[in-house]
Amino acid sequence: MAAKSSINDIDAQIEKLRERRRSMIAKSAERFARAATKSGLAEMEIADEEVDRILEEIAARFRKGEKNGLAHAYASSRRPADGEPRTAAEVSHDG
């Protein structure tokens, strides 16, 4: 009977992992939705294909940064401190 118990334990672990995966996906989606709303992208009429292409470009930029070291990726993506000049893309659209 130990085999059934082991199978049940594995099934329970699988279900916990599936729930954890769902939770991680939901948190990630919420994170990107907040960023899109904050930047004003959520209000723009942009085709899904174009959004996909743009996000792939951003991901490639950060993957390239990972290859060059995290310090480089952080330095190129950090927000300016208060008082530092900001580009148009860095200006908040919160309203």
N, C-alpha and C positions, 0 to 999 in steps of 0.2 A: 504494500500500500504506500510505501515511501515514494515510489515513482509518481503516483497521482498527486501527492502532496507537493512534490517538486514541480510538477507541471502546473499545478494551481499557483504556486509561488511565482513561477515564471510568467504566467498569464497576468497575475496581479502587478508584477513589475512592468510588463509591457503596457498595461493600461495606465499605470502611473506615468510612464514615459510619454505615452500619447497625450495625456492631459497636460503634462509639462510642456510638450511641443506646441499644443494648441495655445497655451498661455503665453509662451514666448512669441508666437506668431502674432497673437492679438496685441501684445505690448509693443512689438515692432511696428505693427500697422498704426497703432495710436501715436507712436513717436513720429512717424513720417507724416501722418495726418496733421499733427500739431505743427510740424515744420512747414508743410505746404500751406496751411492756413496762415501762419505767422508771416511767411514770405509773400503772401498774396497769390500764390500759384493756384490755390483751391478755387479762386474766383475767376481765373482766366479760362478762356475757351481754347484749350490745347488738346489736340487729338491724342488718344491713348498711345498710339504708336510713337508720337513725338515725345511724350513724357517718358516712355520706355527708353527711347534712344538717349535722351538727355541724362537719365539716371544711370544708364550703362556707361556713359562718358564720365560721370562723376565717380562711379565705382572704380573705373579703370584708373582714374587719377589717384585715388586713394590706395589702390592696390600697388601702383607704381611707387607711392610713398612708403608703403610697407616694405617693399624690396630695398629701398634706400635707407630704411631705418625709421622708427617711429618719431624721432625728433624732427625729421624733415617733414613728415606728414602733419605733425602737430603745428609746426611753425607756419606752414603754408595754409593751415585751416583755422588758426586761432583768431578769435575776435579781438579787435583793437581795444586797448584799455580806455577808460573814460578820458576824454580830451584828445585822443589820437584821431586823426582824420579818418573818415570812413568812405568807402566807395559807394556808389549808388546801390550795388547789390547787397551791401552790409547794413543799409539803413533799414530800421524796423518799419514794418507796415502794419503795426498793431492798431494804429489809429488814435 
